Amino acid sequence: MILWQILFAVGIGFLFTAIFTLGFRRRGTKSGIILFLIVIILASWAGGLWINPTGPSIVGVYWVPFVIVGFIFAIILAGTLFTSPQREIDVIHAEQAESSIEDAANIFLWLLIGILLVMVILGYSLR
């Protein structure tokens, strides 16, 4: 069952990454797209573990919580990872501001990945 949950989370991660990068013609760096994929996979996996099972099941896995949580995280992250911060910043201070925004985003994303990993581990250990 754990393998199927991982496969559902990975599939949803790839699906939403493809939709938000190709479908909406969003462009980001390769590292940004990979981080987007990792966060969507972990978020949908954690959501599938922690939210009460709803909807139909496929091979014993209730897929609706995986999709809903993955979609919510994809919408939130799409606005932050695929935009250029230079639109809102003066040209004079663009390099300094871009550097500080990237540092803050990196700290946020790694903290989020750590929290999602803890949620997945606790989801299995508290059963």
Buried (B, 14 or more C-beta within 10 A) or exposed (E): EEEBBBEBBBBBBEBBBEBBBEEEEBEBEEEBBEBBBBBBBBBBBBBBBBBEEEEEEEEEBBBBBBBBBBBBBBEEBBEBBBEEBEEEBEEEEEEEBBEEBEEEBEEEBEEBBEEBEEBBEEBEEEE
